[in-house]
Amino acid sequence: MFTREDTKAVKGLAVIFMLLHHLATYSFRFPLDFPGFASPIPGFVEHGHLTDLALNALICVPMFFFLGGYGLYKRWEAGQFRLLDTILDLYKRYWRVFFIFVPVAFLFFARGTDVMNEFCARYIITTPKQFWTDILTNLAGYAATFNSEWWFFGSYLCVLPLGCLFCMGTKRHRSFLADLFLVFLIHILTQGVFPGLAALPALSGLNSDLFFCRFLEINKFAPVFFCGIVFAKYDGIARIKDCLGQSLLRLPIAMVGALAVFYCRAYVMADVNGADVVLVPLFTAFVSALFDGLGALKQGFSFLGRHSTNMWLVHSFYCYYFLEVTKLVYCTRSVLADLLILTGLSLGTSVALDFFYDRLGRLVRRREKALSTD
């Protein structure tokens, strides 16, 4: 089986990958006085293995798209999916962080490039016009100038209606391979054909067309979203897990399988566009099977998975944009220690945000009830 709890556990692993990726991949984003990571393992940093590991941790993005598509289909199949409600809920979760962290960023962390690298110095107001333009476009999720890692929000919003159309269009299909072929076709069209058309001089106007850019030139990882729909429809993850059997070798096989897929994505198929459509479902199945045999670990990652959205929205402020906190995150040269610090800050913030808005919601409801009785 592949339940909601399984999904949360895999999301928990994905969010740790995301934190590792942003923490250790881009040396030009490090604090100016940070000398770089070191490792007790000879050559692990010097020979680029840490960079390879952190770079390939970007598998978290197609994992989130895959799990999003999987969840969409399960809710759609049960008659519980409402597109507008889902979009509004996403905006609410996004705005909960936006209305706290963006003002804090401008009030307390507006620094120049003399103390921060250029990438991280972005909260200085140049002109009122630009400021309010940025406010509106970021608030709508159309731009991500306040936090570069928020690009995923706009891409995910645009792929949701496409996912609904895919579910409706393949409703009567009963062939896993036929539906998977449609996913391959979507990838070819959105990543090859449509960008090629826009590159033609006669069709160059497509590059500034809102609907073409947002719905036909989707993010390179987004086709995995449709793959998630297909695997949900045919219980593909559960079927792969069943193939591993229930013997004592299930856990070692799952571990070796997950490591093999991760290695394959990092080195064997690193330059292959579209490989995630195949690799991410396999990786998800292997990881889920591994968690099934490690109950306590699964519970821990499930807890992280429940906070994955908040952790995604807040972690890069600590990793890049809030200078004093960034120095705390990079206070050692151990990537494991710094990852634990970043995880603790992000998770703690998520718990605090949920508590704050829960209390605020209770207060508002109590106030409304008092007014209605007057």
URJODA-V807896 format. One line per field, one symbol per residue. ss: DSSP state (2 for helix, 1 for strand, 0 for the rest). phi: phi as a letter, one per 20 degrees, with the letter a starting at -180 (. if undefined). burial: # if it has 24 or more other C-alpha atoms within 12 Angstrom, else .. Layout:
ss: ???
phi: ???
burial: ???
//
This chain:
ss: 00022222222222222222222200222000000000000000000022222222002222222222222222222000002222222222222222222222222200000000022200000002222222222220000000022222222222222222222220000002222222222222222222222220222222220222222200000022222222222002222222200000022222222222222222220000000222222222222222220022222222222202222222222222202222222000002222222222222222222222222222222222222220
phi: .cefffffffffffffgfffgffdedffefggeefoecbfegnfefenffffffffffggfffffffffffgfffffemdecgffffffffffffgegfdffgffffcceceffdcfffeecdefecgffffffgffffenfccffbffegfgfffgfeffffffffffdgefccffffffffgfgffffdcffffffffgfdffffdegfffedddfgfefgfgffffffffdlfffffffffmcffegffffffffffffffffcfdfdefnffgeffgffffffffffgecgfffffffffffdffffffdfffffceegffgfffeecdefffffffffffffgffffffffffffffffffffffffef
burial: .#..#####################.#.###....###...........#########################.#......#...#..##.######..##..##..###....##.######.........##..#####.#####################.##..#........##.###.###.##..##.................##########################.##..#.....##.###.##..##.###.......####################....##########################.#######.####.##.#######.##..#.....................
//
